[in-house]
Amino acid sequence: MYKNLKAEMLKQDITLAQIALAINKKPDTTDRKINGKININIEECKAIAKLFIKDNTLEYLFAR
């Protein structure tokens, strides 16, 4: 699970649907990726990071 990512989603009002659209995946697949049940690749991480207003690093957002 990516706790920092989830916290920033709440703070910045980013929805699972927005992330799913950004990485071109279904919401249920996206949810499994965010919860660490299936792998997320670096390109998906980069696409997700672009959604956030604050300049959060990949290391911060995807820290385990």
Summary of the structure (lengths in Angstrom):
residues: 64
radius of gyration: 10.3
end to end distance: 6.4
largest distance: 26.5
contacts: 162
relative contact order: 0.23
helix: 59%
strand: 0%
